Amino acid sequence: MSPVALAQKSAAYIREVRAEMRKVTWPSWDDLRKMTVVIIIFVIIIGIIIGIMDIIASKVLIDLVGRLFT
């Protein structure tokens, strides 16, 4: 591909990207903050659930292995 053709394709790509970015509906700062809080709370809750499941699974496995080898 010649440098001129590459430059033309690159320019066309940039124009298309800019046109698509103009179509995007960006959230307001207030919406963004609310969504961020929801995501942080969700991650904390899922982390707690996984932590509890890990503790339960490790207790069960430790007890199970302890019974098998004693």
C-alpha positions as CSV (number, residue, x, y, z in Angstrom):
1,M,0.0,0.0,0.0
2,S,1.4,3.4,-1.0
3,P,1.9,6.1,1.6
4,V,-0.7,8.3,0.0
5,A,-3.3,5.5,0.1
6,L,-2.4,4.8,3.7
7,A,-2.8,8.5,4.6
8,Q,-6.2,8.6,2.9
9,K,-7.4,5.5,4.6
10,S,-6.2,6.8,8.0
11,A,-7.9,10.2,7.4
12,A,-11.1,8.5,6.4
13,Y,-10.9,6.3,9.5
14,I,-10.4,9.3,11.8
15,R,-13.4,11.1,10.2
16,E,-15.6,8.1,10.7
17,V,-14.5,7.8,14.4
18,R,-15.2,11.5,15.0
19,A,-18.7,11.1,13.3
20,E,-19.5,8.1,15.6
21,M,-18.2,9.9,18.7
22,R,-20.6,12.7,18.0
23,K,-23.5,10.2,18.1
24,V,-22.6,9.0,21.6
25,T,-24.8,10.1,24.5
26,W,-22.5,10.8,27.4
27,P,-23.8,10.5,30.9
28,S,-23.9,13.6,33.1
29,W,-21.5,13.9,36.0
30,D,-24.3,13.2,38.4
31,D,-25.3,10.0,36.6
32,L,-21.7,9.0,36.4
33,R,-21.2,9.4,40.1
34,K,-24.4,7.4,40.9
35,M,-23.4,4.6,38.6
36,T,-19.9,4.5,40.1
37,V,-21.3,4.2,43.6
38,V,-23.6,1.4,42.5
39,I,-20.7,-0.5,41.0
40,I,-18.5,0.0,44.0
41,I,-21.2,-1.3,46.3
42,F,-21.9,-4.2,44.0
43,V,-18.2,-5.1,44.0
44,I,-18.0,-4.9,47.8
45,I,-21.0,-7.2,48.2
46,I,-19.7,-9.7,45.7
47,G,-16.3,-9.6,47.4
48,I,-18.0,-10.3,50.8
49,I,-20.0,-13.2,49.3
50,I,-16.9,-14.8,47.7
51,G,-15.0,-14.3,50.9
52,I,-17.7,-16.1,52.9
53,M,-17.9,-18.9,50.4
54,D,-14.1,-19.2,50.5
55,I,-14.1,-19.4,54.3
56,I,-16.9,-22.0,54.3
57,A,-15.2,-24.1,51.6
58,S,-11.8,-24.0,53.3
59,K,-13.4,-25.0,56.7
60,V,-15.2,-27.9,55.0
61,L,-12.1,-29.1,53.2
62,I,-9.8,-28.7,56.2
63,D,-12.3,-30.7,58.3
64,L,-12.8,-33.3,55.6
65,V,-9.0,-33.8,55.0
66,G,-8.5,-33.8,58.8
67,R,-11.0,-36.6,59.2
68,L,-9.5,-38.6,56.4
69,F,-6.0,-38.6,57.7
70,T,-6.6,-38.9,61.4
